[in-house]
Amino acid sequence: MITLTEQASSKVKEMLQEENNPQLFLRVGVQMGGCSGFTYGMGWDEELKEGDHTFEQDGIKIVVDKDSYPYIRGTEIDYKESMMGGGFSIHNPNAVASCGCGSSFRTAADAGKPEEC
């Protein structure tokens, strides 16, 4: 399961409302790359693919592709505002190491394909 904190849920709802498309859902996934081997990705989608894992929280549909799910199951997505702006952060219990910026990680079982930073 992928969960959103109350702050992240509020921000995602606000952003979805701005998109004005009731078919959209939040797609979360990973791909090889980044300093530590895998990078996170989040974005809008309206097309389900075979094997997708779907969750719903606070009326928000969250979808993770079958290849990404083992790397991010149990992940919590948060959103914080600061004087420098706002942003999402990902708390992944499967990550054993991450880069300094927090957007790249590796797991105990898989190092992905790290790039030079």
All heavy atoms as an XYZ file, in Angstrom:
890
protein
N       0.832     -1.186      0.000
C       0.000      0.000      0.000
C       0.874      1.247      0.000
O       1.932      1.268      0.600
C      -0.908     -0.023      1.224
C      -1.800      1.161      1.334
S      -3.028      0.901      2.610
C      -4.396      1.666      1.836
N       0.428      2.271     -0.663
C       1.060      3.586     -0.676
C       0.099      4.526      0.044
O      -1.100      4.534     -0.252
C       1.272      4.093     -2.119
C       2.023      3.067     -2.973
C       1.970      5.446     -2.124
C       3.397      2.716     -2.502
N       0.605      5.312      0.984
C      -0.273      6.218      1.719
C       0.188      7.670      1.565
O       1.358      7.940      1.306
C      -0.326      5.867      3.222
O       0.987      5.929      3.771
C      -0.913      4.493      3.445
N      -0.764      8.560      1.727
C      -0.514      9.996      1.709
C      -0.766     10.548      3.102
O      -1.753     10.172      3.741
C      -1.463     10.695      0.736
C      -1.464     10.228     -0.718
C      -2.608     10.889     -1.474
C      -0.143     10.535     -1.379
N       0.101     11.450      3.563
C      -0.189     12.143      4.810
C      -1.356     13.094      4.558
O      -1.747     13.335      3.405
C       1.021     12.954      5.302
O       1.307     13.981      4.345
C       2.237     12.068      5.537
N      -1.888     13.648      5.613
C      -2.998     14.597      5.475
C      -2.596     15.783      4.605
O      -3.354     16.241      3.750
C      -3.433     15.072      6.865
C      -4.659     15.946      6.846
C      -5.109     16.345      8.248
O      -4.900     15.571      9.199
O      -5.666     17.453      8.375
N      -1.367     16.290      4.799
C      -0.886     17.427      4.012
C      -0.738     17.047      2.531
O      -1.101     17.825      1.651
C       0.468     17.929      4.553
C       0.400     18.490      5.943
C       0.546     17.413      7.025
O       0.540     16.211      6.775
N       0.666     17.851      8.263
N      -0.197     15.863      2.266
C      -0.028     15.423      0.875
C      -1.384     15.212      0.209
O      -1.592     15.591     -0.940
C       0.804     14.143      0.816
N      -2.308     14.614      0.942
C      -3.647     14.385      0.416
C      -4.309     15.702      0.037
O      -4.895     15.830     -1.048
C      -4.484     13.633      1.452
O      -5.781     13.418      0.986
N      -4.209     16.686      0.905
C      -4.795     18.008      0.624
C      -4.181     18.630     -0.627
O      -4.887     19.193     -1.469
C      -4.597     18.952      1.810
O      -5.347     18.523      2.903
N      -2.855     18.540     -0.745
C      -2.171     19.138     -1.895
C      -2.545     18.412     -3.188
O      -2.791     19.043     -4.220
C      -0.657     19.126     -1.688
C       0.095     19.867     -2.752
C      -0.286     21.345     -2.772
C       0.531     22.124     -3.779
N       0.158     23.550     -3.795
N      -2.589     17.078     -3.153
C      -2.950     16.313     -4.351
C      -4.374     16.658     -4.778
O      -4.641     16.869     -5.963
C      -2.779     14.794     -4.119
C      -3.401     13.998     -5.252
C      -1.302     14.448     -3.981
N      -5.304     16.750     -3.810
C      -6.689     17.128     -4.147
C      -6.736     18.503     -4.796
O      -7.451     18.715     -5.774
C      -7.554     17.111     -2.889
C      -7.934     15.738     -2.424
C      -8.787     15.839     -1.171
C      -9.176     14.482     -0.659
N      -9.982     14.563      0.568
N      -5.976     19.444     -4.249
C      -5.924     20.799     -4.805
C      -5.396     20.766     -6.239
O      -5.955     21.403     -7.132
C      -5.009     21.654     -3.917
C      -4.772     23.057     -4.390
C      -3.737     23.761     -3.528
O      -3.812     23.651     -2.283
O      -2.846     24.408     -4.108
N      -4.342     20.010     -6.462
C      -3.752     19.928     -7.793
C      -4.686     19.214     -8.773
O      -4.799     19.630     -9.935
C      -2.399     19.209     -7.715
C      -1.354     20.002     -6.951
S       0.131     19.043     -6.565
C       0.874     18.920     -8.178
N      -5.361     18.173     -8.318
C      -6.319     17.473     -9.178
C      -7.463     18.393     -9.580
O      -7.929     18.367    -10.723
C      -6.866     16.236     -8.470
C      -6.050     14.964     -8.585
C      -6.587     13.901     -7.639
C      -6.032     14.452    -10.010
N      -7.927     19.199     -8.636
C      -9.014     20.124     -8.919
C      -8.593     21.116    -10.012
O      -9.382     21.450    -10.893
C      -9.420     20.853     -7.639
C     -10.725     21.580     -7.744
C     -11.199     22.066     -6.398
O     -10.412     22.446     -5.534
N     -12.503     22.056     -6.204
N      -7.342     21.558     -9.962
C      -6.841     22.485    -10.977
C      -6.793     21.832    -12.361
O      -6.945     22.507    -13.374
C      -5.445     22.986    -10.594
C      -5.441     23.922     -9.411
C      -4.035     24.275     -8.938
O      -3.044     23.869     -9.598
O      -3.925     24.948     -7.903
N      -6.559     20.523    -12.403
C      -6.504     19.800    -13.680
C      -7.887     19.679    -14.316
O      -7.999     19.504    -15.526
C      -5.903     18.408    -13.486
C      -4.444     18.415    -13.121
C      -3.558     18.939    -14.240
O      -3.841     18.669    -15.418
O      -2.586     19.640    -13.906
N      -8.943     19.703    -13.496
C     -10.322     19.666    -13.972
C     -10.604     18.467    -14.894
O     -11.222     18.605    -15.947
C     -10.687     20.988    -14.662
C     -12.184     21.156    -14.795
O     -12.942     20.628    -13.983
N     -12.616     21.888    -15.809
N     -10.093     17.286    -14.495
C     -10.322     16.069    -15.256
C     -10.620     14.949    -14.264
O      -9.702     14.419    -13.639
C      -9.105     15.726    -16.113
C      -9.295     14.450    -16.913
O     -10.221     13.683    -16.701
N      -8.382     14.217    -17.846
N     -11.871     14.570    -14.095
C     -12.228     13.566    -13.090
C     -11.675     12.167    -13.372
O     -11.718     11.303    -12.503
C     -13.758     13.562    -13.113
C     -14.134     14.123    -14.436
C     -13.025     15.059    -14.829
N     -11.118     11.936    -14.560
C     -10.554     10.626    -14.903
C      -9.116     10.449    -14.410
O      -8.599      9.338    -14.392
C     -10.579     10.421    -16.424
C     -11.945     10.531    -17.043
C     -12.937      9.550    -16.448
O     -12.627      8.382    -16.283
N     -14.115     10.024    -16.105
N      -8.470     11.541    -14.012
C      -7.068     11.476    -13.613
C      -6.878     10.785    -12.269
O      -7.713     10.894    -11.378
C      -6.464     12.876    -13.524
C      -6.237     13.618    -14.826
C      -5.656     14.997    -14.551
C      -5.337     12.841    -15.762
N      -5.750     10.107    -12.153
C      -5.329      9.545    -10.875
C      -3.832      9.801    -10.711
O      -3.148     10.190    -11.652
C      -5.663      8.054    -10.777
C      -5.144      7.203    -11.902
C      -3.834      6.762    -11.928
C      -5.991      6.847    -12.944
C      -3.366      5.969    -12.966
C      -5.525      6.039    -13.985
C      -4.211      5.609    -13.990
N      -3.346      9.601     -9.493
C      -1.939      9.804     -9.182
C      -1.182      8.507     -9.442
O      -1.472      7.486     -8.838
C      -1.779     10.217     -7.719
C      -0.345     10.450     -7.234
C       0.286     11.627     -7.971
C      -0.342     10.696     -5.727
N      -0.232      8.563    -10.364
C       0.614      7.404    -10.641
C       1.966      7.639     -9.966
O       2.587      8.676    -10.136
C       0.811      7.188    -12.137
C       1.666      5.944    -12.415
C       1.741      5.609    -13.892
N       0.510      5.047    -14.420
C       0.127      3.778    -14.282
N       0.869      2.933    -13.585
N      -0.994      3.365    -14.836
N       2.382      6.645     -9.178
C       3.655      6.699     -8.466
C       4.490      5.521     -8.936
O       3.972      4.406     -9.079
C       3.443      6.614     -6.938
C       4.754      6.701     -6.192
C       2.480      7.704     -6.463
N       5.771      5.745     -9.178
C       6.622      4.657     -9.629
C       8.090      4.959     -9.440
O       8.466      5.996     -8.889
N       8.919      4.041     -9.893
C      10.362      4.218     -9.861
C      10.940      3.813    -11.212
O      10.315      3.077    -11.980
C      11.044      3.381     -8.751
C      10.544      3.777     -7.387
C      10.872      1.902     -8.971
N      12.119      4.333    -11.491
C      12.858      3.916    -12.668
C      14.334      3.863    -12.302
O      14.753      4.463    -11.310
C      12.614      4.852    -13.844
C      13.012      6.275    -13.594
C      12.597      7.185    -14.742
O      11.796      6.838    -15.589
N      13.157      8.366    -14.768
N      15.102      3.144    -13.085
C      16.531      3.035    -12.815
C      17.191      4.375    -13.089
O      16.832      5.071    -14.024
C      17.157      1.953    -13.687
C      16.573      0.602    -13.437
S      17.866     -0.537    -13.025
C      16.882     -2.021    -12.820
N      18.160      4.718    -12.244
C      18.917      5.949    -12.428
C      19.119      6.684    -11.122
O      18.846      6.165    -10.042
N      19.606      7.886    -11.212
C      19.890      8.680    -10.029
C      21.197      8.250     -9.379
O      21.818      7.269     -9.768
N      21.621      8.971     -8.368
C      22.890      8.696     -7.695
C      22.909      7.341     -7.001
O      23.942      6.686     -6.929
C      23.172      9.773     -6.646
S      23.295     11.427     -7.311
N      21.762      6.918     -6.467
C      21.727      5.691     -5.675
C      21.198      4.479     -6.433
O      21.261      3.369     -5.919
C      20.881      5.910     -4.421
O      21.481      6.880     -3.594
N      20.647      4.637     -7.614
C      20.231      3.492     -8.408
C      18.802      3.525     -8.910
O      18.495      2.995     -9.964
N      17.878      4.104     -8.124
C      16.480      4.240     -8.530
C      16.025      5.663     -8.249
O      16.433      6.276     -7.268
C      15.569      3.298     -7.725
C      15.774      1.843     -8.005
C      16.491      1.053     -7.135
C      15.233      1.257     -9.140
C      16.680     -0.295     -7.378
C      15.414     -0.092     -9.395
C      16.141     -0.869     -8.513
N      15.144      6.193     -9.106
C      14.544      7.497     -8.854
C      13.033      7.352     -8.800
O      12.457      6.471     -9.437
C      14.903      8.525     -9.953
O      14.456      8.045    -11.214
C      16.399      8.784    -10.000
N      12.411      8.211     -8.011
C      10.952      8.218     -7.867
C      10.327      9.044     -8.974
O      10.921      9.987     -9.477
C      10.546      8.851     -6.526
C      11.055      8.124     -5.322
C      12.092      8.632     -4.560
C      10.480      6.918     -4.925
C      12.552      7.974     -3.428
C      10.933      6.242     -3.799
C      11.969      6.780     -3.062
O      12.422      6.114     -1.951
N       9.101      8.698     -9.303
C       8.328      9.488    -10.242
C       6.882      9.573     -9.779
O       6.349      8.603     -9.231
N       6.282     10.722     -9.947
C       4.868     10.935     -9.622
C       4.275     11.800    -10.717
O       4.908     12.740    -11.180
C       4.693     11.666     -8.286
C       4.950     10.830     -7.083
S       4.689     11.625     -5.458
C       3.872     13.133     -5.756
N       3.052     11.488    -11.104
C       2.396     12.304    -12.102
C       0.961     11.860    -12.307
O       0.507     10.891    -11.703
N       0.259     12.584    -13.147
C      -1.134     12.260    -13.454
C      -1.193     11.256    -14.585
O      -0.383     11.284    -15.502
C      -1.909     13.517    -13.865
C      -1.825     14.653    -12.926
C      -1.474     15.932    -13.230
C      -2.106     14.652    -11.525
N      -1.514     16.717    -12.104
C      -1.901     15.952    -11.037
C      -2.491     13.671    -10.619
C      -2.076     16.300     -9.709
C      -2.669     14.014     -9.286
C      -2.472     15.311     -8.849
N      -2.174     10.405    -14.513
C      -2.418      9.433    -15.571
C      -3.916      9.177    -15.596
O      -4.625      9.466    -14.636
C      -1.651      8.136    -15.301
C      -1.471      7.271    -16.545
O      -2.113      7.550    -17.584
O      -0.691      6.302    -16.476
N      -4.410      8.656    -16.704
C      -5.828      8.287    -16.778
C      -6.013      6.916    -17.415
O      -7.120      6.499    -17.690
C      -6.651      9.355    -17.515
C      -6.187      9.669    -18.891
C      -6.966     10.809    -19.525
O      -7.599     11.610    -18.822
O      -6.930     10.888    -20.760
N      -4.890      6.212    -17.619
C      -4.957      4.901    -18.251
C      -4.303      3.846    -17.350
O      -3.126      3.938    -17.032
C      -4.228      4.945    -19.594
C      -4.321      3.662    -20.368
C      -3.624      3.766    -21.718
O      -3.639      4.845    -22.324
O      -3.067      2.745    -22.145
N      -5.107      2.861    -16.952
C      -4.574      1.751    -16.165
C      -3.865      0.768    -17.089
O      -4.272      0.587    -18.232
C      -5.692      1.035    -15.413
C      -6.307      1.798    -14.251
C      -7.530      1.056    -13.723
C      -5.288      2.002    -13.142
N      -2.825      0.143    -16.566
C      -2.084     -0.861    -17.322
C      -2.212     -2.207    -16.617
O      -2.453     -2.266    -15.403
C      -0.621     -0.443    -17.422
C      -0.442      0.863    -18.184
C       1.009      1.302    -18.192
C       1.215      2.571    -18.965
N       0.740      3.759    -18.338
N      -2.036     -3.263    -17.361
C      -2.141     -4.602    -16.788
C      -1.129     -4.765    -15.649
O       0.037     -4.399    -15.775
C      -1.861     -5.649    -17.869
C      -2.125     -7.060    -17.396
C      -1.971     -8.074    -18.507
O      -2.194     -7.728    -19.681
O      -1.627     -9.209    -18.172
N      -1.612     -5.274    -14.534
C      -0.743     -5.518    -13.386
C      -0.614     -4.350    -12.426
O       0.058     -4.475    -11.405
N      -1.224     -3.198    -12.747
C      -1.163     -2.047    -11.840
C      -1.765     -2.392    -10.484
O      -2.744     -3.127    -10.397
C      -1.938     -0.856    -12.424
C      -1.158     -0.060    -13.446
O       0.068     -0.232    -13.550
O      -1.788      0.759    -14.153
N      -1.165     -1.844     -9.446
C      -1.721     -1.933     -8.095
C      -2.459     -0.624     -7.851
O      -1.894      0.449     -8.075
C      -0.607     -2.084     -7.057
C       0.132     -3.370     -7.164
N      -0.142     -4.451     -6.363
C       1.134     -3.754     -7.995
C       0.657     -5.446     -6.688
N       1.444     -5.054     -7.675
N      -3.708     -0.701     -7.422
C      -4.489      0.513     -7.189
C      -4.903      0.608     -5.728
O      -5.197     -0.396     -5.083
C      -5.745      0.556     -8.085
O      -6.566     -0.562     -7.778
C      -5.375      0.530     -9.554
N      -4.895      1.827     -5.232
C      -5.285      2.133     -3.857
C      -6.150      3.378     -3.904
O      -6.047      4.178     -4.830
C      -4.053      2.434     -2.996
C      -2.950      1.431     -3.152
C      -1.898      1.656     -4.022
C      -2.976      0.238     -2.446
C      -0.880      0.731     -4.179
C      -1.972     -0.692     -2.596
C      -0.919     -0.451     -3.457
N      -6.970      3.547     -2.906
C      -7.739      4.782     -2.798
C      -7.642      5.291     -1.373
O      -7.768      4.525     -0.420
C      -9.196      4.573     -3.185
C      -9.914      5.907     -3.293
C     -11.196      5.839     -4.074
O     -11.294      5.043     -5.018
O     -12.105      6.611     -3.714
N      -7.389      6.585     -1.252
C      -7.298      7.229      0.050
C      -7.909      8.613     -0.054
O      -7.538      9.386     -0.942
C      -5.838      7.321      0.495
C      -5.689      7.950      1.862
C      -4.228      8.131      2.254
O      -3.346      7.437      1.780
N      -3.989      9.080      3.129
N      -8.815      8.926      0.821
C      -9.459     10.244      0.857
C     -10.021     10.644     -0.505
O      -9.945     11.803     -0.903
C      -8.485     11.327      1.343
C      -7.987     11.091      2.749
O      -8.757     10.554      3.562
O      -6.816     11.438      3.035
N     -10.534      9.669     -1.255
C     -11.096      9.960     -2.567
C     -10.072     10.109     -3.669
O     -10.409     10.443     -4.801
N      -8.799      9.863     -3.364
C      -7.724      9.963     -4.361
C      -7.334      8.552     -4.789
O      -7.021      7.707     -3.957
C      -6.486     10.668     -3.765
C      -6.846     12.077     -3.307
C      -5.345     10.693     -4.784
C      -5.783     12.723     -2.442
N      -7.345      8.329     -6.086
C      -6.917      7.040     -6.611
C      -5.404      7.107     -6.839
O      -4.898      8.011     -7.504
C      -7.638      6.733     -7.919
C      -7.369      5.356     -8.458
C      -8.246      5.099     -9.678
C      -8.093      3.701    -10.201
N      -8.969      3.455    -11.352
N      -4.689      6.129     -6.256
C      -3.235      6.040     -6.365
C      -2.916      4.738     -7.086
O      -3.428      3.682     -6.726
C      -2.576      6.040     -4.975
C      -3.015      7.267     -4.168
C      -1.056      5.980     -5.095
C      -2.736      7.166     -2.688
N      -2.075      4.810     -8.105
C      -1.746      3.640     -8.918
C      -0.227      3.488     -8.985
O       0.503      4.462     -9.163
C      -2.336      3.787    -10.339
C      -1.931      2.623    -11.221
C      -3.848      3.912    -10.276
N       0.226      2.226     -8.832
C       1.646      1.894     -8.930
C       1.789      0.743     -9.922
O       1.070     -0.255     -9.808
C       2.227      1.476     -7.562
C       3.697      1.117     -7.680
C       2.013      2.564     -6.520
N       2.704      0.865    -10.866
C       2.907     -0.216    -11.829
C       3.514     -1.438    -11.140
O       4.149     -1.323    -10.090
C       3.766      0.247    -13.005
C       5.188      0.556    -12.593
O       5.447      1.711    -12.204
O       6.026     -0.354    -12.645
N       3.301     -2.600    -11.744
C       3.707     -3.866    -11.125
C       5.210     -3.958    -10.909
O       5.657     -4.590     -9.959
C       3.204     -5.052    -11.947
C       3.839     -5.161    -13.313
C       3.310     -6.345    -14.084
C       3.942     -6.370    -15.469
N       3.492     -7.452    -16.276
N       6.029     -3.352    -11.771
C       7.483     -3.427    -11.605
C       7.982     -2.532    -10.474
O       8.955     -2.865     -9.799
C       8.188     -3.055    -12.912
C       7.906     -4.056    -14.027
O       7.683     -5.250    -13.722
O       7.900     -3.647    -15.199
N       7.333     -1.400    -10.255
C       7.742     -0.467     -9.194
C       7.280     -0.907     -7.812
O       7.947     -0.621     -6.811
C       7.165      0.931     -9.466
O       7.697      1.486    -10.634
N       6.160     -1.591     -7.760
C       5.539     -1.877     -6.466
C       6.469     -2.542     -5.451
O       6.509     -2.107     -4.291
C       4.253     -2.685     -6.640
C       3.523     -2.861     -5.339
C       2.905     -1.770     -4.734
C       3.484     -4.085     -4.691
C       2.257     -1.909     -3.522
C       2.837     -4.225     -3.482
C       2.230     -3.141     -2.897
O       1.603     -3.276     -1.692
N       7.249     -3.564     -5.811
C       8.108     -4.180     -4.792
C       9.109     -3.207     -4.159
O       9.510     -3.384     -3.010
C       8.859     -5.278     -5.557
C       8.020     -5.562     -6.746
C       7.343     -4.267     -7.089
N       9.502     -2.173     -4.906
C      10.482     -1.211     -4.406
C       9.870     -0.131     -3.517
O      10.583      0.511     -2.747
C      11.208     -0.531     -5.576
C      11.947     -1.500     -6.444
C      11.504     -1.786     -7.730
C      13.096     -2.145     -5.987
C      12.181     -2.684     -8.533
C      13.772     -3.049     -6.784
C      13.314     -3.316     -8.057
O      13.979     -4.204     -8.858
N       8.548      0.090     -3.647
C       7.944      1.205     -2.897
C       6.724      0.817     -2.065
O       6.050      1.688     -1.526
C       7.608      2.398     -3.825
C       6.647      1.999     -4.931
C       8.877      3.003     -4.382
C       6.178      3.176     -5.779
N       6.459     -0.484     -1.930
C       5.307     -0.864     -1.103
C       5.558     -0.373      0.324
O       6.685     -0.400      0.819
C       5.052     -2.366     -1.164
C       6.065     -3.194     -0.450
C       5.722     -4.688     -0.515
N       6.807     -5.443      0.037
C       7.879     -5.856     -0.623
N       7.996     -5.580     -1.901
N       8.831     -6.520     -0.018
N       4.508      0.107      0.947
C       4.619      0.635      2.297
C       5.083      2.080      2.374
O       5.256      2.634      3.455
N       5.274      2.718      1.236
C       5.782      4.088      1.188
C       4.724      5.097      1.630
O       3.545      4.944      1.349
C       6.274      4.413     -0.238
O       7.449      3.643     -0.492
C       6.568      5.878     -0.429
N       5.188      6.138      2.318
C       4.330      7.253      2.717
C       4.811      8.500      1.989
O       6.005      8.799      1.977
C       4.407      7.482      4.223
C       3.560      8.660      4.673
C       3.742      8.960      6.142
O       4.816      9.495      6.512
O       2.831      8.644      6.915
N       3.877      9.213      1.382
C       4.179     10.455      0.675
C       3.682     11.615      1.522
O       2.535     11.625      1.972
C       3.523     10.466     -0.716
C       4.034      9.285     -1.545
C       3.794     11.801     -1.428
C       3.313      9.077     -2.856
N       4.554     12.587      1.752
C       4.230     13.755      2.568
C       4.389     15.011      1.716
O       4.997     14.985      0.644
C       5.166     13.810      3.780
C       4.713     14.790      4.852
O       3.557     15.281      4.788
O       5.501     15.070      5.768
N       3.830     16.115      2.187
C       3.991     17.404      1.517
C       4.255     18.451      2.585
O       3.567     18.501      3.611
C       2.738     17.786      0.721
C       2.920     19.071     -0.047
C       3.546     19.063     -1.284
C       2.510     20.285      0.472
C       3.755     20.234     -1.989
C       2.709     21.462     -0.228
C       3.332     21.434     -1.456
O       3.543     22.594     -2.149
N       5.261     19.273      2.356
C       5.604     20.333      3.309
C       5.765     21.656      2.578
O       6.328     21.714      1.493
C       6.903     19.988      4.020
C       6.849     18.724      4.851
C       7.493     18.953      6.185
C       7.655     17.708      6.995
N       6.556     16.999      7.432
N       5.248     22.701      3.211
C       5.444     24.072      2.722
C       6.555     24.708      3.549
O       6.678     24.443      4.738
C       4.160     24.906      2.926
C       3.016     24.526      2.037
C       3.114     25.111      0.636
O       3.984     25.961      0.374
O       2.315     24.686     -0.208
N       7.372     25.527      2.894
C       8.405     26.276      3.605
C       8.529     27.645      2.949
O       7.862     27.917      1.947
C       9.748     25.538      3.555
O      10.284     25.600      2.252
N       9.387     28.470      3.481
C       9.584     29.797      2.895
C      10.179     29.706      1.492
O      10.053     30.621      0.696
C      10.469     30.644      3.796
C       9.769     30.985      5.102
S      10.609     32.179      6.123
C      10.718     33.584      5.071
N      10.819     28.594      1.191
C      11.438     28.393     -0.120
C      10.466     27.749     -1.104
O      10.816     27.464     -2.238
C      12.674     27.512      0.015
C      13.748     28.099      0.915
S      14.430     29.627      0.273
C      15.426     28.989     -1.040
N       9.246     27.479     -0.669
C       8.256     26.825     -1.523
C       7.787     25.541     -0.871
O       7.999     25.313      0.313
N       7.166     24.689     -1.635
C       6.675     23.427     -1.098
C       7.128     22.269     -1.948
O       7.595     22.445     -3.066
N       6.984     21.087     -1.379
C       7.362     19.917     -2.145
C       6.957     18.627     -1.468
O       6.706     18.587     -0.263
N       6.894     17.586     -2.269
C       6.567     16.259     -1.773
C       7.846     15.577     -1.305
O       8.909     15.774     -1.893
C       5.910     15.416     -2.876
C       4.526     15.865     -3.223
C       4.308     16.693     -4.301
C       3.442     15.452     -2.453
C       3.031     17.114     -4.625
C       2.157     15.862     -2.775
C       1.951     16.700     -3.859
N       7.728     14.767     -0.270
C       8.833     13.924      0.166
C       8.315     12.504      0.301
O       7.133     12.285      0.568
C       9.432     14.428      1.483
O       8.474     14.403      2.512
N       9.205     11.568      0.081
C       8.831     10.158      0.072
C       9.588      9.435      1.170
O      10.818      9.527      1.252
C       9.115      9.542     -1.310
C       8.241     10.245     -2.352
C       8.880      8.046     -1.297
C       8.427      9.806     -3.766
N       8.836      8.741      2.019
C       9.412      7.952      3.111
C       9.217      6.483      2.735
O       8.126      5.936      2.871
C       8.735      8.291      4.434
C       8.741      9.758      4.720
N       9.866     10.422      5.165
C       7.783     10.698      4.589
C       9.580     11.710      5.312
N       8.316     11.904      4.964
N      10.292      5.864      2.240
C      10.237      4.514      1.702
C      10.914      3.536      2.668
O      12.137      3.589      2.836
C      10.930      4.490      0.342
C      10.881      3.147     -0.333
O      10.510      2.148      0.261
N      11.291      3.118     -1.585
N      10.148      2.642      3.292
C      10.750      1.703      4.237
C      11.653      0.668      3.569
O      12.418     -0.012      4.255
C       9.536      1.027      4.883
C       8.476      1.104      3.850
C       8.709      2.412      3.135
N      11.609      0.558      2.251
C      12.438     -0.407      1.525
C      13.810      0.149      1.166
O      14.698     -0.603      0.787
C      11.724     -0.837      0.239
C      10.353     -1.380      0.525
O      10.210     -2.411      1.158
N       9.324     -0.671      0.095
N      13.987      1.452      1.270
C      15.258      2.081      0.909
C      16.277      1.879      2.032
O      15.993      2.154      3.192
C      15.045      3.569      0.651
N      17.455      1.387      1.667
C      18.529      1.222      2.644
C      19.581      2.313      2.494
O      20.416      2.496      3.368
C      19.196     -0.173      2.557
C      18.194     -1.257      2.913
C      19.818     -0.417      1.201
N      19.540      3.028      1.377
C      20.455      4.141      1.142
C      19.791      5.092      0.167
O      19.006      4.679     -0.683
C      21.777      3.647      0.559
N      20.095      6.369      0.310
C      19.578      7.359     -0.625
C      20.623      8.442     -0.822
O      21.549      8.581     -0.027
C      18.255      7.962     -0.128
O      18.438      8.631      1.085
N      20.451      9.211     -1.884
C      21.387     10.296     -2.152
C      21.066     11.478     -1.236
O      20.042     11.493     -0.558
C      21.317     10.697     -3.613
S      19.749     11.416     -4.100
N      21.922     12.456     -1.241
C      21.754     13.618     -0.381
C      20.470     14.389     -0.614
O      19.883     14.925      0.310
N      19.989     14.424     -1.849
C      18.772     15.190     -2.134
C      17.511     14.385     -1.842
O      16.418     14.933     -1.817
C      18.762     15.671     -3.580
S      18.668     14.350     -4.795
N      17.646     13.071     -1.624
C      16.495     12.248     -1.262
C      15.625     11.798     -2.415
O      14.595     11.184     -2.208
N      16.040     12.059     -3.649
C      15.203     11.664     -4.782
C      15.669     10.368     -5.431
O      15.106      9.923     -6.414
C      15.161     12.781     -5.830
O      16.445     12.981     -6.366
N      16.703      9.755     -4.880
C      17.248      8.531     -5.425
C      17.524      7.572     -4.268
O      17.880      7.998     -3.176
C      18.535      8.866     -6.179
O      19.200      7.712     -6.616
N      17.366      6.264     -4.520
C      17.528      5.288     -3.440
C      17.954      3.940     -3.989
O      17.957      3.714     -5.191
C      16.213      5.134     -2.666
C      15.141      4.412     -3.433
C      14.890      3.065     -3.217
C      14.385      5.060     -4.398
C      13.913      2.386     -3.941
C      13.404      4.399     -5.122
C      13.170      3.058     -4.892
N      18.308      3.041     -3.084
C      18.510      1.643     -3.431
C      17.929      0.810     -2.301
O      17.731      1.295     -1.190
C      19.975      1.305     -3.687
C      20.874      1.355     -2.474
C      22.304      0.954     -2.878
N      23.232      1.231     -1.822
C      23.521      0.400     -0.820
N      22.936     -0.775     -0.760
N      24.383      0.737      0.099
N      17.648     -0.449     -2.607
C      17.106     -1.356     -1.597
C      18.180     -2.365     -1.212
O      19.227     -2.456     -1.852
C      15.866     -2.108     -2.117
O      16.257     -2.986     -3.164
C      14.798     -1.141     -2.622
N      17.911     -3.157     -0.183
C      18.866     -4.178      0.243
C      19.055     -5.230     -0.840
O      20.131     -5.803     -0.984
C      18.384     -4.826      1.543
N      18.009     -5.487     -1.623
C      18.055     -6.549     -2.627
C      18.460     -6.070     -4.017
O      18.826     -6.881     -4.858
C      16.691     -7.233     -2.703
N      18.379     -4.760     -4.281
C      18.624     -4.278     -5.640
C      19.233     -2.873     -5.618
O      18.664     -1.960     -5.006
C      17.315     -4.275     -6.436
C      17.517     -4.234     -7.933
O      18.579     -3.778     -8.396
O      16.603     -4.669     -8.662
N      20.355     -2.716     -6.276
C      21.031     -1.411     -6.329
C      20.626     -0.587     -7.543
O      21.056      0.543     -7.691
C      22.543     -1.607     -6.332
N      19.786     -1.133     -8.418
C      19.364     -0.385     -9.597
C      20.535     -0.115    -10.514
O      21.451     -0.925    -10.625
N      20.526      1.054    -11.175
C      21.599      1.457    -12.066
C      22.008      2.889    -11.729
O      21.488      3.837    -12.316
C      21.169      1.371    -13.529
C      21.035     -0.035    -14.029
C      20.922     -0.066    -15.527
C      20.920     -1.518    -15.957
N      21.046     -1.701    -17.346
N      22.913      3.055    -10.750
C      23.315      4.403    -10.362
C      24.010      5.150    -11.510
O      24.707      4.549    -12.319
C      24.306      4.175     -9.218
C      24.121      2.765     -8.797
C      23.563      2.025     -9.970
N      23.760      6.452    -11.538
C      24.437      7.333    -12.491
C      25.413      8.184    -11.712
O      25.265      8.374    -10.511
C      23.411      8.240    -13.177
C      22.358      7.495    -13.945
C      21.218      8.416    -14.393
O      21.178      9.586    -13.969
O      20.371      7.952    -15.151
N      26.410      8.733    -12.382
C      27.318      9.640    -11.704
C      26.602     10.947    -11.433
O      25.884     11.452    -12.271
C      28.552      9.894    -12.566
C      29.482      8.696    -12.605
C      30.834      9.050    -13.179
O      31.315     10.167    -12.930
O      31.390      8.190    -13.850
N      26.786     11.474    -10.230
C      26.123     12.724     -9.837
C      27.090     13.888     -9.886
O      28.246     13.745     -9.708
C      25.548     12.611     -8.448
S      24.195     11.421     -8.381
